[in-house]
Amino acid sequence: MSNVKERQKIYIAKNFTVYSIYLKDKFSNYGLVGTVIQKEKICYLMCLSCRALGKGAEEKILEWMERRIDSLLFFETGSNHILKQRISAQTPTIQLIDQSTEDFYG
């Protein structure tokens, strides 16, 4: 099931809200560059393509999320600690909840 619409149906059936993030600027249309999945006021997934990085997209997404969520589940990978620092600094109203993959999938 790699189709975006099919995956959205699965999450929506479980009462998750799925947002697809598209990006374009005056130079290019980058298409689908990310996804945010939330349930109630908790963000379970925020992913963003490297094509969108450095174009201000991550800041806009965090601003948008700050108005909609209270908590963000965060999986430490060893290479995403800079992202964790950035989220904490830019969106102090969002509580980061450290999770392990066992917590999520187990």
C-alpha positions as CSV (number, residue, x, y, z in Angstrom):
1,M,0.0,0.0,0.0
2,S,2.2,2.8,-1.2
3,N,-0.6,5.0,-2.4
4,V,-1.0,8.1,-0.3
5,K,-4.8,8.1,-0.5
6,E,-4.9,4.4,0.7
7,R,-2.7,5.2,3.7
8,Q,-4.9,8.2,4.5
9,K,-8.0,6.0,4.6
10,I,-6.3,3.6,7.1
11,Y,-5.4,6.5,9.5
12,I,-8.7,8.2,9.1
13,A,-10.5,5.0,9.9
14,K,-8.6,5.0,13.2
15,N,-9.6,8.6,13.9
16,F,-6.3,10.1,13.0
17,T,-6.2,13.3,10.9
18,V,-3.8,13.2,8.0
19,Y,-2.3,16.3,6.4
20,S,-0.4,16.2,3.1
21,I,2.2,19.0,2.6
22,Y,2.8,20.3,-0.8
23,L,5.4,23.0,-1.7
24,K,5.9,25.3,-4.6
25,D,7.8,28.6,-5.0
26,K,8.4,31.0,-7.8
27,F,11.1,28.6,-9.3
28,S,9.5,25.2,-9.0
29,N,6.6,23.0,-7.9
30,Y,8.1,20.4,-5.5
31,G,4.8,18.5,-5.1
32,L,4.2,16.3,-2.1
33,V,7.0,17.0,0.4
34,G,5.6,15.9,3.7
35,T,3.0,14.5,6.0
36,V,1.6,15.3,9.4
37,I,-0.5,12.7,11.3
38,Q,-2.3,13.7,14.4
39,K,-4.9,12.4,16.8
40,E,-6.6,14.8,19.1
41,K,-3.8,17.2,20.2
42,I,-0.9,14.8,19.7
43,C,1.3,14.6,16.6
44,Y,2.3,11.1,15.8
45,L,4.2,11.7,12.6
46,M,5.8,14.7,11.0
47,C,8.0,13.9,8.0
48,L,9.4,16.3,5.5
49,S,11.4,15.6,2.4
50,C,14.9,17.0,2.1
51,R,13.7,18.8,-1.1
52,A,11.8,21.1,1.2
53,L,14.6,21.8,3.7
54,G,16.1,25.3,3.6
55,K,13.2,26.8,1.9
56,G,11.4,27.9,5.1
57,A,8.9,25.0,4.9
58,E,9.9,23.5,8.3
59,E,9.4,26.8,10.1
60,K,6.0,27.2,8.5
61,I,5.0,23.7,9.4
62,L,6.1,24.1,13.0
63,E,4.1,27.4,13.2
64,W,1.1,25.7,11.8
65,M,1.5,22.7,14.2
66,E,1.9,25.0,17.2
67,R,-1.7,26.2,16.7
68,R,-3.1,22.6,16.5
69,I,-1.2,20.3,18.9
70,D,0.0,20.2,22.4
71,S,2.4,17.2,22.1
72,L,4.8,15.8,19.6
73,L,6.0,12.2,19.9
74,F,9.7,12.2,19.2
75,F,11.8,9.2,18.3
76,E,15.5,9.8,18.9
77,T,17.5,8.3,16.1
78,G,21.0,9.6,16.9
79,S,21.0,11.9,13.8
80,N,17.9,14.0,14.5
81,H,19.0,15.7,17.8
82,I,19.4,19.0,15.9
83,L,15.8,18.8,14.9
84,K,14.8,18.2,18.5
85,Q,16.7,21.3,19.6
86,R,15.1,23.3,16.8
87,I,11.6,22.2,17.7
88,S,12.1,22.9,21.4
89,A,13.5,26.4,20.6
90,Q,11.0,27.4,18.0
91,T,7.8,26.0,19.5
92,P,8.1,26.1,23.3
93,T,4.4,25.4,23.7
94,I,4.7,21.9,22.2
95,Q,5.8,19.2,24.6
96,L,8.2,16.7,23.1
97,I,7.5,13.2,24.3
98,D,10.5,10.9,23.9
99,Q,9.5,7.6,22.5
100,S,11.3,4.4,21.5
101,T,10.3,2.4,18.5
102,E,9.3,-0.4,21.0
103,D,6.8,2.0,22.6
104,F,5.3,2.8,19.2
105,Y,5.2,-0.6,17.5
106,G,5.2,-2.8,20.6
